[in-house]
Amino acid sequence: MDSRATYHFCHKRKWFSSFEKPNESVVIMGNDHACQMVGIGTIRIKMPDGIVRELIDVRYVPQLKKNLISVGAMKSKRLKVTMENETLRITKGSMVVMKGVRDGNLYYLKGSTVNGHSDSIS
């Protein structure tokens, strides 16, 4: 999970459950490195409690080494993001939508990618 990313990004094409190829564009990373964005789509994620959620408008950038979930994009969907101790929580009202755990300076999502029907979260 990334608090500075403008969009969600993924480098694994096989994870997309829906995908479209808009005109290619360039994404400028935090280190000023330019990467090609070659698609946009939806990724389904199964949470530890068994609920499947969707990340929509995920940018496909094959050059990346890590996938990024944008905290800012979550907030723009009126989801609340809190960080306490070593846990990041994304909530909608009283419902916890996603959780991440801190490892070093990064928060990693608890969940795994899947195919199938789900509830959209962003």
C-alpha positions as MATLAB code, in Angstrom:
seq = 'MDSRATYHFCHKRKWFSSFEKPNESVVIMGNDHACQMVGIGTIRIKMPDGIVRELIDVRYVPQLKKNLISVGAMKSKRLKVTMENETLRITKGSMVVMKGVRDGNLYYLKGSTVNGHSDSIS';
ca = [
       0.000    0.000    0.000;
       1.386    3.373   -0.978;
       0.411    6.765    0.429;
       2.131    8.684   -2.390;
       0.806    6.796   -5.443;
      -1.943    8.556   -7.389;
      -3.399    5.309   -8.777;
      -3.303    1.581   -8.077;
      -0.547   -0.143  -10.094;
       0.117   -3.784  -10.947;
       2.897   -5.468  -12.919;
       1.187   -8.849  -13.349;
      -1.132   -8.970  -16.388;
      -2.580  -12.366  -15.368;
      -4.097  -10.839  -12.220;
      -6.528   -8.630  -14.177;
     -10.102   -9.913  -14.355;
     -11.024   -7.139  -16.802;
      -8.587   -5.253  -18.973;
      -8.543   -2.632  -21.683;
      -5.704   -1.129  -23.638;
      -6.104    2.641  -23.806;
      -3.505    4.736  -25.558;
      -0.166    4.002  -23.937;
       1.055    6.628  -21.529;
       3.994    7.209  -19.253;
       3.873    6.992  -15.471;
       6.512    8.946  -13.546;
       7.582    7.057  -10.432;
       8.681    8.609   -7.123;
      12.334    8.358   -8.205;
      11.518   10.288  -11.448;
      11.871    7.092  -13.528;
       9.418    6.899  -16.453;
       7.515    3.610  -16.973;
       5.006    2.680  -19.694;
       1.390    2.179  -18.593;
      -0.060   -0.234  -21.154;
      -3.505   -1.017  -19.756;
      -6.175   -0.390  -17.141;
      -8.449   -2.905  -15.483;
      -9.846   -4.634  -12.424;
      -8.136   -6.962   -9.967;
     -10.066   -9.165   -7.527;
      -8.626   -9.748   -4.072;
      -9.771  -12.291   -1.497;
      -9.486  -10.990    2.052;
      -8.534  -13.272    4.973;
     -12.206  -13.357    6.068;
     -13.155  -14.863    2.671;
     -14.790  -11.755    1.189;
     -13.689  -10.920   -2.350;
     -13.195   -7.236   -3.205;
     -12.277   -5.457   -6.428;
      -9.718   -2.799   -7.136;
     -10.852   -0.923  -10.234;
      -8.927    1.444  -12.503;
      -5.682   -0.400  -11.761;
      -2.872    0.655  -14.095;
      -0.876   -2.158  -15.722;
       2.815   -1.226  -15.643;
       4.959   -4.286  -16.501;
       8.218   -2.557  -15.499;
       7.277   -2.328  -11.826;
       8.780   -4.722   -9.305;
       5.974   -4.330   -6.744;
       2.240   -3.795   -6.989;
       0.911   -0.628   -5.369;
      -2.468    0.088   -3.801;
      -2.971    3.835   -3.598;
      -4.100    5.100   -0.201;
      -5.059    8.391   -1.881;
      -7.309    6.594   -4.375;
      -9.007    4.836   -1.463;
      -9.583    8.143    0.330;
     -11.027    9.684   -2.834;
     -13.716    6.934   -2.700;
     -14.626    8.140    0.813;
     -12.908    5.248    2.524;
     -11.129    5.956    5.794;
      -7.471    4.992    6.079;
      -5.921    4.645    9.537;
      -2.471    3.516   10.605;
      -1.990    2.307   14.159;
       1.006    0.449   15.477;
       1.942   -1.977   12.680;
      -1.523   -2.165   11.045;
      -3.135   -0.146    8.250;
      -6.937   -0.352    8.029;
      -9.197    0.812    5.225;
     -12.786    1.130    6.406;
     -16.190    2.094    5.035;
     -18.309    3.130    7.980;
     -17.725    0.463   10.632;
     -16.760   -2.240    8.089;
     -13.072   -3.056    7.611;
     -12.592   -3.326    3.835;
      -8.843   -4.083    3.765;
      -5.974   -4.502    6.176;
      -2.262   -4.198    5.729;
       0.644   -5.053    8.000;
       3.857   -3.093    8.250;
       7.160   -4.673    7.286;
      10.014   -2.189    7.385;
       8.758    1.001    5.759;
       5.986   -0.640    3.711;
       2.477   -1.884    4.451;
       1.560   -5.165    2.770;
      -2.044   -6.098    2.031;
      -3.448   -9.177    3.746;
      -5.182  -11.014    0.924;
      -4.637  -12.851   -2.340;
      -5.712  -12.352   -5.947;
      -8.617  -14.409   -7.294;
     -11.142  -14.672  -10.125;
     -14.895  -14.456   -9.543;
     -17.659  -12.042   -8.531;
     -16.885   -9.416   -5.888;
     -17.867   -6.076   -4.332;
     -16.189   -2.968   -5.766;
     -14.165   -0.914   -3.287;
     -12.444    1.732   -5.382;
];
